[in-house]
Amino acid sequence: MPYKIPDIDGWMEECQMNWLYGTAQTMTSIVEIGSWKGRSTHALLSGCPGPVFAVDHFRGNPDEIGEGSAHFEATCTDIFPQFWANVGHFKNLVAMRMPSVVAAQYFAPASVDMVFIDGDHSTKEAIVSDLAVWRPKCRRLLCGHDASYITVQDALKEMGYRYQKVNGFAIWRLNFAT
């Protein structure tokens, strides 16, 4: 059955949503770093039969909260109720309203199949931080969004990760032994 993309605000394109949905169908557990209003979360929840942990502080990225920026809305309203209205009905959703590095402390090594990182891209250091705490928690697939961002590329390079772009998309991936 094909994935029906919902009308949820976000930046994930149709081909990327379909990739997330299809990939999620092969996983038993997923952690998503950066959920915003739930656009990509919806695809992951729709595909994965097991728990999907949505990790976000819902305050927007530091470099995108200035007036007229993508996450400016977070400076004057709470985004979490919009997220919940969009995906709160999924029984496999586990919302973790906290910073990524704090949430990582709740997971044992190699305890989740897939980690999808689409959080703070403002600096290479922010991404390195996410990669450093989440790679040990992941047993099958570490991937993320915005592969075209220099900060993302530099962070992956600094960590020594040789990643692949998914069909030329803005999604990057690293596979591990299963």
C-alpha positions, -999 to +999 in steps of 0.1 A: +000+000+000+016+033-010+022+060+016-002+089+016+017+120+025-002+141+050-006+179+048+018+187+077+041+217+075+078+209+069+106+207+045+108+170+036+100+164+000+077+136-013+106+114-025+122+117+009+090+110+027+085+079+007+121+068+014+115+073+052+082+053+050+097+024+030+128+022+052+108+024+084+089-007+073+121-027+076+129-015+112+115-025+146+125+007+164+135+042+153+147+074+170+141+106+151+162+136+162+143+168+152+105+163+147+092+199+145+055+195+135+057+158+127+059+157+089+088+132+087+077+116+120+044+107+103+062+087+076+083+069+102+053+061+124+033+049+094+060+025+084+075+012+116+056-014+135+075-008+167+082+023+187+093+056+171+109+079+196+105+116+185+132+137+202+128+174+200+128+204+223+103+221+199+120+255+202+135+255+167+171+256+155+192+285+169+201+297+134+165+296+122+145+315+148+152+351+138+123+370+124+113+357+089+133+325+095+120+289+092+115+284+129+106+319+140+071+307+149+087+289+179+096+322+195+059+332+199+040+299+202+045+264+215+051+240+186+045+208+206+006+210+205+008+212+166+032+182+166+008+163+189-023+172+168-005+158+137+009+126+150-003+121+186-029+095+175-002+069+166+001+042+193+038+036+185+048+072+192+070+080+221+075+118+223+106+129+241+105+167+246+141+173+254+175+180+238+190+152+218+220+146+240+198+143+271+175+118+254+204+097+243+211+089+280+179+069+281+190+044+255+214+014+259+241+007+233+227-009+200+192-006+213+174+009+183+175-002+146+175+032+131+184+068+141+173+096+118+191+129+126+174+161+114+181+183+144+203+213+150+224+220+118+236+254+129+271+243+136+293+213+128+298+209+166+260+205+171+259+177+145+291+160+158+274+160+192+244+142+178+265+118+159+287+110+189+259+102+213+235+084+188+259+062+168+265+039+197+227+035+203+221+025+166+224-011+155+214-010+118+210+024+101+222+059+110+209+085+086+198+121+085+185+150+065+202+180+048+232+162+033+238+194+012+246+215+043+283+221+048+279+217+085+265+182+080+292+172+055+319+186+078+305+168+108+303+134+090+338+139+077+352+148+112+337+117+126+353+096+098+320+085+084+318+076+047+282+082+040+260+077+009+233+101-004+200+083-009+192+085-047+207+120-048+183+131-021+192+154+008+192+122+029+225+107+040+230+071+054+255+048+070+247+011+072+260-012+099+261-050+102+228-065+114 
